[in-house]
Amino acid sequence: MIIKLVRSKILINNCSFPGLIDMNIQIILGSESDMPVAEKVKKILDTFDVNYNIKVASAHRTPDYLKEIIEKSNADVFIGIAGLSAALPGSIAAHTTKPVIGVPVSGKVNFDAILSIVQMPPGIPVAAVGLDRGDNAALLAIEILSLKDKNLTKQLNDYRKKMRDKIIKK
């Protein structure tokens, strides 16, 4: 039995307790300047009490380090946040068969970042959310994890009900 400290919570890996699923999300930023978008991801994941890890690795400047992060990760879902040419989510997808969600970051060439994530070649899919939509990337990752965790499904339903109730004030 391995015990590790993640986000100030003790989690027990590989245990036989029914209902306890240790699922993780690996967030990778193309550069530290992408942190404001990652903050949106963190806020949602913290709300749902989902474990995550954040690393900075460039698809172009640190490809070996990126590959090492992916290969050593126990993540169930990856979120790649990148601007400019936004090759990071595709590079992540090239090294794993786990779900990858790409978040294009706004900047001087918004269209380039969006197309780099949306226009992946056949066989290497990457899910894409809107420009700077780290919150939607987190929610999509939670939806993927909820396939194995009914508690997350309930939390998602409650979250959507709260959004609905905000719009339709009683």
PyMOL commands that set and color helices and strands:
alter all, ss='L'
color gray80, all
select helices_A, chain A and resi 32-47+63-72+88-94+110-118+134-145+150-167
alter helices_A, ss='H'
color red, helices_A
select strands_A, chain A and resi 2-6+9-13+24-29+51-56+77-82+100-104+127-128
alter strands_A, ss='S'
color yellow, strands_A
deselect
rebuild
show_as cartoon
